[in-house]
Amino acid sequence: MESILCVNIPVQMISCTDTNGKITPIRFRFRDRNGELITVTIDKVLSEDQSRNQVGINFSCSAILYGRRKTFTLWYSYFAHEWHLSRLCA
């Protein structure tokens, strides 16, 4: 498997926001180095960490990617309303 991910990749996200404003990421997609559109369905949100100055929130998640379970971090910016894949672990 080629290493296709770097830090801070912009992603298209499908998320759910409840009536209290709690955000839950569900599925996202991004373009790999070859330009292929990759869709990832999030199996589990492991933790949430809101930044101290409340500019965004980090979600530690797990999913199957290229046939292997991966743990990764998604970042949502409150100000820019943007999602990024910020870290991927083997």
C-alpha positions in Angstrom: 0.0 0.0 0.0 1.4 3.4 -1.0 1.5 6.0 1.6 -1.1 8.4 0.3 -1.7 10.7 3.2 0.0 13.8 4.6 -0.9 16.2 7.3 -3.8 18.6 6.9 -5.7 17.1 3.9 -9.0 18.9 3.3 -12.0 16.5 3.3 -15.7 16.6 2.3 -17.6 15.6 5.4 -21.0 14.2 6.2 -21.7 14.8 9.9 -24.7 15.0 12.3 -25.3 17.9 14.7 -27.8 17.3 17.5 -30.2 19.8 19.0 -27.5 20.8 21.6 -24.9 21.5 18.9 -22.8 18.4 19.4 -21.2 17.4 16.1 -20.6 13.7 15.2 -18.6 12.9 12.0 -20.1 10.0 10.0 -18.4 9.8 6.6 -15.8 11.7 4.6 -14.0 11.7 1.3 -10.8 13.1 0.0 -8.5 12.8 -3.1 -5.4 10.7 -2.8 -2.1 11.5 -4.5 -3.3 9.9 -7.7 -6.4 12.0 -7.7 -8.7 9.1 -6.8 -11.7 10.0 -4.7 -11.5 7.9 -1.5 -14.6 7.5 0.7 -14.3 6.5 4.4 -17.1 5.5 6.7 -16.2 6.2 10.3 -16.7 3.1 12.5 -16.1 4.8 15.8 -15.4 8.2 17.3 -12.8 7.4 20.0 -12.5 10.8 21.5 -13.2 14.5 21.1 -10.9 17.4 22.1 -12.2 20.9 21.8 -9.3 23.4 21.4 -8.8 25.6 24.5 -9.5 28.8 22.6 -12.6 27.2 21.0 -11.6 27.7 17.4 -12.2 24.1 16.5 -12.5 20.5 17.6 -10.4 17.4 17.0 -12.0 14.0 16.6 -10.0 10.8 17.1 -11.7 8.1 15.0 -11.2 4.7 13.5 -12.3 3.1 10.2 -11.3 0.6 7.6 -9.1 2.2 4.9 -7.5 0.2 2.1 -8.6 -3.0 3.9 -6.9 -2.2 7.2 -8.1 -0.6 10.4 -6.7 2.9 10.8 -6.9 5.5 13.6 -6.9 9.1 12.5 -7.7 12.6 13.6 -10.2 14.9 11.9 -10.2 18.6 12.6 -13.2 20.9 12.3 -12.7 24.6 12.3 -15.6 26.6 13.7 -14.5 29.8 12.1 -13.8 28.5 8.6 -16.5 25.7 8.7 -13.9 23.3 7.2 -12.9 19.7 7.9 -9.3 18.4 7.6 -7.7 15.0 8.0 -4.8 16.0 10.3 -3.2 12.7 11.3 -3.3 9.1 10.3 -1.8 6.2 12.4 -1.1 2.7 11.2 
